[in-house]
């Protein structure tokens, strides 16, 4: 298998996990599976939300961490897929997951393909601004028109059904079943993302991130690589948005807004950009922190803003950096990773 | 649509474009000269409008509000540059995005604590309150005309400073080649601080002059931020002349879009941006890759 061959060599895109990290991973997976049997349903729903935001952030990290492209429109793909579910769900009956999920994800992928095709013509600050603007375009599409209830949003009265003919394997209306489906989807997405970044495609993408000119002169089709990554990433964000809309039973234009896109970026940086599952850890940390803050103070946004500012200056490597500071450099082999390289200065010179 | 209505809409579009230019020129200066992407620009536009409301409420004078709002924002810009922004000059754009997003959350919450979340209005100066009667049913507010004149004066001042003064020369040199400018012993870092503060002050100024004709509300900065981004993308990063061209294009597109196809007027702006990107990825007057 290509993945294991690459992992055996030292030039793997992903950092090699230490024994401690491997042990922790097993523990986390065990807790995640046991959670619905141990915790009250409020926490199961909270965990579902964290998993879905984490999935969107992992999707975003494919372009930010592995592609080196700061996209500010991923909430648009997330929300767009949610809206597709809202628009295709009949008022009194559930929609079929087998029909609506591919439709929603396909729509998100198409939007990502179109936006990516235009945005990837630009670089650096331009790319950030253009993706931000196109994301807002989709936001206004739902905010200003009457599609999907305009600025008020729309309700989804029933969760999608997974029935195949008359066979009903699961009832997604039950919070625990829904949680397990989401857990499974997130697990599959992690496997897909790992396979992607360890494939020749992933290596070429990372090469274009590290030195675009060199990658180009070696004959890599940089534009096409990035567009592929952007489209896959948008589609995966769409998967997260589809299930998020199903969970809340509600969609609103804010789901596509750039505040969520920025929040996803914070999660990506917090969790660390060089691993596939880092953003998931970031989502757990940030949303957990937010939950605690909200119960402590009315001005939680002020504190969160200050924490983000501190993150930028004190922990540019995210929680991974914090872990290696606490546990010593042995916990993570490539601790001295330049998480946020000085790309700005280099390109200006 | 008869010629007079067309003229009035044209004037509205130009006036909107000029205010957009004020805000976007601040953004493009900070981009072009400091190489910093500032998402909090819209937050200062909002803060400017709230400051104007607050100062006008206690002093009763729009002019004190104008000067006070711009002054406070300028000082805030100096302070922010000194504490945070200057540490990010060499760093990745992602760090700048995160810092300014953190600032937005902080500024929003400070606004919430200081001014609440109510919608307010600001009265224009007394002698600008009337309107010019064009026909029996059509009139044009004097204040809107005053905005046009005022914005043109500010625009002329910006162009004069950049093209004709020594400070402008340093700014242009720094935008061209930062390391060389520093190596020549030119006090570029000090100028940086002023550029950032002026950028912030311009955003606040935009918010203040728009306050009497629109309402002052918490989310007003978000929309303006995105519009300014589109203006800068259209015009080319760092180009003040490009910002002027882009701002007028957006002002006119938005105004006439609202007249002809109301629900899709926001959409038409982004369509325009997509077309310009296909034609010139670096903006109409942009030359450099940033």
Interface residues (C-beta under 8 A of the other chain):
Chain A: X64 X70 X72 X118 X119 X121 X122 X123 X124 X125 X126 X128 X129 X130 X132 X133 X134 X136 X137 X140 X141 X143 X144 X145 X146 X258 X262 X265 X266 X269 X299 X301 X302 X304 X305 X306 X307 X308 X309 X311 X312 X313 X316 X340 X341 X342 X343 X344 X345 X347 X348 X349
Chain B: X31 X35 X37 X39 X84 X87 X88 X89 X90 X91 X92 X93 X94 X95 X96 X97 X98 X99 X101 X102 X103 X104 X105 X106 X108 X109 X110 X112 X113 X178 X179 X222 X226 X229 X230 X232 X233 X237 X263 X264 X265 X266 X267 X270 X273 X274 X277 X278 X281 X282 X289 X290
